Amino acid sequence: MKLDERSLTATQSILIDEVKAGNFREDFYYRIIGLPIELLP
């Protein structure tokens, strides 16, 4: 089974500050921060 998943996220918050404040999960932050972003022309 092949899975093709795409996710687009946006925020006005500085996520690392939210992680430090305990408002955003640290493990999820490190999963999404390392994702490459490819934009089509």
C-alpha distances in whole Angstrom, upper triangle without the diagonal:
4,7,10,13,16,19,23,26,30,33,36,36,36,33,35,38,36,34,38,39,36,35,32,29,30,26,25,27,27,23,24,27,25,22,23,24,24,26,27,30
4,7,10,13,17,20,23,27,30,34,34,34,31,33,36,34,33,36,37,35,34,30,28,28,25,23,25,24,21,21,24,22,19,20,21,21,23,23,27
4,6,10,13,17,19,23,26,30,30,30,28,29,32,31,29,33,34,32,30,27,25,25,22,20,22,22,18,18,21,19,17,17,18,18,20,21,25
4,7,10,14,17,20,24,27,28,28,26,28,31,29,28,32,33,31,29,26,24,25,22,19,21,21,17,16,19,18,14,15,15,15,17,17,21
4,7,10,13,17,20,24,25,25,22,25,28,26,25,29,30,28,26,22,21,22,19,16,18,18,14,13,16,16,12,13,13,14,16,17,21
4,7,10,14,17,21,22,22,20,22,25,24,23,27,28,26,24,21,20,21,19,16,16,17,14,12,14,14,11,11,11,11,13,14,18
4,7,10,13,17,18,19,17,19,22,20,20,24,25,23,21,17,17,18,17,13,14,15,12,10,12,13,10,11,10,12,13,15,18
4,7,11,14,15,16,15,18,20,19,19,23,24,23,20,17,18,18,18,14,14,16,13,10,12,13,11,11,9,11,11,14,17
4,7,11,12,13,12,15,17,15,16,20,20,19,16,14,15,16,16,12,12,14,13,9,11,13,11,13,11,13,14,17,19
4,7,9,11,10,14,15,14,16,19,19,19,16,14,16,17,18,14,13,15,15,11,12,15,14,15,13,15,15,18,20
4,5,8,8,12,12,11,14,16,16,16,13,12,15,16,17,14,12,16,16,13,13,16,16,17,15,18,18,21,23
4,7,9,12,12,11,14,16,16,17,14,13,17,18,20,17,15,18,19,16,15,19,19,20,18,21,20,23,24
4,6,9,8,7,11,12,12,13,11,10,14,15,17,15,12,16,17,15,14,18,18,20,19,22,22,25,27
4,6,6,7,9,10,11,13,11,10,13,13,16,14,11,14,16,14,12,16,17,19,18,21,22,26,27
4,5,5,6,9,10,10,9,7,10,9,12,10,7,10,12,11,10,13,15,17,17,21,22,25,27
4,5,5,6,9,10,10,8,10,8,11,11,8,10,13,12,10,13,16,18,19,22,24,28,30
4,5,5,6,9,9,9,11,11,14,14,11,13,16,15,14,17,19,22,22,26,27,30,32
4,5,5,6,5,5,9,9,13,12,10,13,15,14,14,17,19,22,22,25,26,30,32
4,5,5,6,5,6,6,9,10,8,10,13,13,12,16,18,21,22,25,27,31,33
4,5,8,8,9,8,12,13,11,13,16,16,15,18,21,24,25,28,30,34,36
4,6,8,10,10,14,15,13,15,18,18,18,21,23,26,26,30,31,35,37
4,6,7,8,12,12,12,14,17,17,17,20,22,25,26,30,31,35,37
4,7,9,12,12,11,14,16,16,16,20,21,24,24,28,29,32,35
4,6,9,8,7,11,12,12,13,16,17,21,21,25,26,29,32
4,6,5,6,9,10,11,12,15,16,20,21,25,26,30,33
4,5,5,6,9,10,11,13,15,19,20,24,26,30,32
4,5,5,6,9,10,12,13,17,19,23,25,29,32
4,5,5,6,9,10,11,15,17,20,22,26,29
4,5,5,6,9,11,14,15,19,21,25,27
4,6,5,7,9,13,15,19,21,25,27
4,6,6,7,11,13,17,19,23,26
4,5,5,9,10,14,16,20,23
4,6,8,10,14,16,20,22
4,6,9,13,16,19,22
4,6,10,13,16,19
4,6,10,13,16
4,6,10,13
4,7,10
4,6
4
